[in-house]
């Protein structure tokens, strides 16, 4: 038979687990946003590959703001390589770096999804146990 202390313990454990699940979901959302950002950047790199030197293009500055500019170098770009360091790379090198980052983030996202599914199942089982114990106490 269930007692109130055990019921309270399970309730607190459920609250902690739900908070952890919420944190995982927030992390997953941030990873998905980064994936979208990198995919957009890859699309931009592909667009630059098709652009001729001296051609005018619209470039996004973020927050739906764009500026028209002339592309003078279609072979090289500057890319952040970490710790606030930016390096000059060829378009092909930058593309490879972006693809590697994208693949890593997709793997992380899949891992988080698996963890979320597993954790959700554990929470569901614990909620059933909690409800059964609460009925016994009535």
C-alpha positions as CSV (number, residue, x, y, z in Angstrom):
1,X,0.0,0.0,0.0
2,X,1.2,3.5,-0.9
3,X,1.9,6.0,1.8
4,X,1.9,9.8,1.5
5,X,5.7,10.2,1.8
6,X,6.3,7.9,-1.1
7,X,3.7,9.7,-3.1
8,X,5.3,13.0,-2.4
9,X,8.7,11.6,-3.3
10,X,7.4,10.4,-6.7
11,X,5.7,13.8,-7.3
12,X,8.9,15.7,-6.6
13,X,10.8,13.3,-8.9
14,X,8.3,13.8,-11.6
15,X,8.6,17.6,-11.4
16,X,12.4,17.3,-11.6
17,X,12.1,15.0,-14.6
18,X,9.6,17.3,-16.4
19,X,12.0,20.2,-15.9
20,X,14.9,18.2,-17.3
21,X,12.7,17.2,-20.2
22,X,11.8,20.8,-20.8
23,X,15.6,21.7,-20.8
24,X,16.2,19.0,-23.3
25,X,13.5,20.3,-25.6
26,X,14.9,23.8,-25.4
27,X,18.4,22.5,-26.3
28,X,16.8,20.6,-29.2
29,X,15.2,23.8,-30.4
30,X,18.5,25.7,-30.3
31,X,20.2,22.9,-32.3
32,X,17.4,22.9,-34.9
33,X,17.7,26.7,-35.2
34,X,21.5,26.3,-35.8
35,X,20.8,23.6,-38.3
36,X,18.5,26.0,-40.2
37,X,21.1,28.8,-40.0
38,X,23.8,26.5,-41.5
39,X,21.5,25.3,-44.2
40,X,20.7,28.9,-45.2
41,X,24.5,29.6,-45.2
42,X,25.1,26.6,-47.4
43,X,22.5,27.9,-49.8
44,X,24.2,31.3,-49.9
45,X,27.6,29.6,-50.6
46,X,26.0,27.7,-53.5
47,X,24.6,31.0,-54.7
48,X,28.0,32.6,-54.6
49,X,29.5,29.7,-56.5
50,X,27.1,30.6,-59.4
51,X,27.8,34.3,-59.2
52,X,30.3,36.0,-61.6
53,X,32.9,38.4,-60.3
54,X,31.6,41.9,-60.3
55,X,28.0,40.8,-60.3
56,X,25.5,42.7,-58.1
57,X,23.6,40.6,-55.5
58,X,21.3,41.2,-52.5
59,X,23.0,40.1,-49.3
60,X,21.1,39.5,-46.1
61,X,22.2,41.5,-43.0
62,X,19.8,39.7,-40.8
63,X,16.3,40.5,-39.4
64,X,14.9,40.8,-42.9
65,X,17.3,43.5,-43.9
66,X,19.2,43.2,-47.2
67,X,21.7,45.3,-49.0
68,X,22.7,45.3,-52.7
69,X,26.4,44.8,-53.2
70,X,28.9,43.8,-55.8
71,X,30.8,40.5,-55.4
72,X,34.5,41.1,-56.1
73,X,35.8,37.8,-54.9
74,X,33.8,34.6,-55.7
75,X,36.6,32.2,-54.7
76,X,37.2,33.1,-51.1
77,X,35.2,33.9,-48.0
78,X,35.8,34.6,-44.3
79,X,34.5,31.9,-41.9
80,X,34.4,31.7,-38.1
81,X,36.6,28.8,-37.0
82,X,35.9,29.2,-33.2
83,X,37.0,31.4,-30.3
84,X,36.0,34.5,-32.2
85,X,38.6,33.8,-34.9
86,X,37.8,34.3,-38.5
87,X,39.8,32.7,-41.3
88,X,40.0,33.2,-45.1
89,X,39.0,30.0,-46.8
90,X,38.2,29.1,-50.4
91,X,34.5,28.6,-51.2
92,X,35.0,24.8,-51.4
93,X,36.8,24.7,-48.0
94,X,34.1,26.8,-46.4
95,X,31.4,24.5,-47.9
96,X,33.2,21.4,-46.4
97,X,33.4,23.1,-43.0
98,X,29.7,24.0,-43.1
99,X,28.7,20.5,-44.2
100,X,30.8,19.0,-41.4
101,X,29.2,21.3,-38.8
102,X,25.7,20.5,-40.2
103,X,26.3,16.7,-40.0
104,X,27.6,17.1,-36.4
105,X,24.5,19.1,-35.5
106,X,22.1,16.6,-37.1
107,X,23.8,13.8,-35.1
108,X,23.4,15.8,-31.9
109,X,19.8,16.6,-32.8
110,X,19.1,12.9,-33.4
111,X,20.8,12.0,-30.1
112,X,18.7,14.6,-28.2
113,X,15.5,13.2,-29.9
114,X,16.3,9.7,-28.7
115,X,16.9,11.0,-25.2
116,X,13.7,13.0,-25.2
117,X,11.7,9.9,-26.3
118,X,13.3,7.7,-23.7
119,X,12.8,10.3,-20.9
120,X,9.2,10.9,-22.0
121,X,8.5,7.2,-21.7
122,X,10.0,7.2,-18.2
123,X,7.9,10.2,-17.2
124,X,4.8,8.5,-18.6
125,X,5.5,5.3,-16.6
126,X,6.1,7.3,-13.4
127,X,2.9,9.3,-13.9
128,X,0.9,6.1,-14.1
129,X,2.5,4.8,-11.0
130,X,1.8,8.1,-9.2
131,X,-1.9,8.0,-10.3
132,X,-2.3,4.4,-9.1
133,X,-0.7,5.2,-5.8
134,X,-2.9,8.3,-5.4
135,X,-6.0,6.2,-6.0
136,X,-4.9,3.7,-3.3
137,X,-4.6,6.5,-0.8
138,X,-8.2,7.8,-1.4
